[in-house]
Amino acid sequence: MTTPARKLFGTDGIRGTANKPPMDAATALRLGQAAGRFFNRGNHRHRVVIGKDTRLSGYMIEPALTAGFIGAGMDVMIVGPLPTPAIALLTRSLRADLGVMISASHNPYEDNGIKLFGPDGLKLSDAEEAQIEALMVSSDLSDHLATPGKLGRASRIEDAPGRYIEAAKSSFPKGRSLEGKRIVLDCANGAAYKVAPTVLWELGAEVVSVAVAPDGLNINRECGATAPQKLAELVKERRADLGIALDGDADRLVLSDEQGRIVDGDQILALIAGSWHRDGRLRGGGIAATVMSNLGLERHLQGMGLALHRAKVGDRYVAEVMRETGCNLGGEQSGHMILSDFATTGDGLVAALQVLALLVEEGRPASEVCRRFDPLPQKLVNIRYAGASPLADEAVKQAIEAAGARLGSRGRVLVRASGTEPLIRVMAEAEDQAEMQATVEDLAALIRARAAAGAARKVQAAE
């Protein structure tokens, strides 16, 4: 049986501008109906957990989804603003059939998104998303909804934050404390604005919290994991031991050491991998990461006899590779960290606690502990396009192939389309800074030219 194509779902669920298709109430209603029908399995009362971040548009998407699920005969458990990993956790612990997180992660407030989790707390596969999408456009969907007497009900789970707080705290080694540690915590005015400071404080830390006053419009605005500069400055100003920056749904993090130097996901992966490997806790003979992770990380792991298993960009693809290889650690350079001993999806707070545990154990400053390898010079350029993707252009294909051949074992070239936006991402890394720079600039110039030509053709066709 051929799997239908996905059009609504991208690399991390459905995402778009709020109040415009596909991120409008009508689509959310239809998605709730279709997903509710898809997960109507077995002879039991079916349940779905719905969480969200702090975007204003969540007030529109949440009730629309709720109505769709109720119409499909599912009971809805609403938990309000909580991190994405909390929704995955609650889906399993509450024995729900489905979990839903309303969030556009690190995007600005104008965007929103919908992520789905199965009863095992794992993000759905491409095939499952495609089947739900096919149901959404099916003409007979309404014929398979619940009868009036079998409609679902909605309720609010009041203790949901406490459940996640305790689960996060339990990932920190027993017998250790953060007593004496000063931590600057940036919650991006997002989903973790209450639970993350509570976890760190209850573990004994002195917490300096910033970006914990969401107003519906300020999520990720000049704060969080995608804008950690102010965090780094505050870490130095407050003489903190570590800075932690989460993103809007708290499934990723970026750190700042006490000197204000940024620590990205690759370094965090190297740090946790080394610690777990020494303790005999690392499984699968290595870790999973994406094609974006620096070649320096791969060489560092090889020096310890560990493998780097590369996946497509997207933390759910990392999770798939982890399951295939038996790894219990994976992540992305951008800061998504999956520690499957503790969570089924990316959890920035739990990953930060592993780093803090190592700081406590070693008794050394973060500047000495957190930099595990020297990354190869790397640059990423994003090119927006309209119309057909310039990656289909034969000249672009040949240029990418030639650039990779020139670098050989001295570096890498990666050019790919974003899964969430009309962007082409051009990345190169090389041992030589000048060679890397020239490679990126040459490819970017060609792709920009082809993108402009494609946009012009689109305008001409419209006229």
C-alpha angles and dihedrals in degrees: 000000000000116000111234118243121260118234104156099040120073132177092302109027124280117332137172148118112318117257092015126093125305090021096050131109094256093056092045090052091050092046091053091051094047097043090045090054092045093053095042092114129146133010101289141093105281121225138189130194116216123194133165145186124242102278117132090232090062087080088063100040097045098059092042091054090043091054091049094051093045089051089053090054099257126136110232123218110197118201104170124215110004135138119273092248089055090059091051089049094047092047089061099036094048090046091236122168093225142013127207129195118192105207144112090212110215096001122110121268093265089073129063136178146190124228122188129209127193124227089273091061092248124127113256121265123248089255094053092048090050091053092050090048090052089053090051092061095038114120093217098052092106090054090063100050124111123286116241093265094050101050116132128248132228127225138164121241103220098186096051096108091050092051091056094043091056093045092052092048091051090062090065112089113266115248094029127103138192090223109145095019119120112204129185108212122195111192096182090234083281145120098307096053093115107025101045097056089045093054094050094044093049089052089058105262129137100238125205102193123199132175091026098127106085117187099177093260106056102064110135090356106149090327142076133049094324094053108032098151096100090047091054091050092049091049090059093041094052093038090235125175094227142358121219122195118188126186129236096286095027097236092122138041144191122199136212121206121221090270092057096254116145119241113202132201095271092058091045090052091050091048097050093040092054093047095047092044091055091048093047092244099113112100133195096038093271143000139282122241137152134265087263096066115112120263086231089067091052092050091046091054092046088056088061093045092255130132129229109216108200124213136182115278111280129077093244089060088050088052090051091053090048090056092046094050100034093242119153095197129060141140151139135269087242090066107266105142123188115193102178093192086070110018142021095220139026113309117181095186096050090048090050089053090056090054091047091050089056092048089053092046097048097037091215130121120269091247089066097039105040103053105076102161142010108252120222113250105276134179132186124197123188118210120192118213141182126210122008118009112263088220088079090064112108093219090054092050092051093047092052092049092048093049091053092049092051093053094045112164091345093078149329141259122209123179118173143152118252115250093216107034139031091262136126112214115209115193132172134170129185141162089247115064095208093049091050092048094049092048094053095043094049094049093043092051092052094046092048090052093049091045091052091049090050092050090050091052090050091054092047091051091051091052 
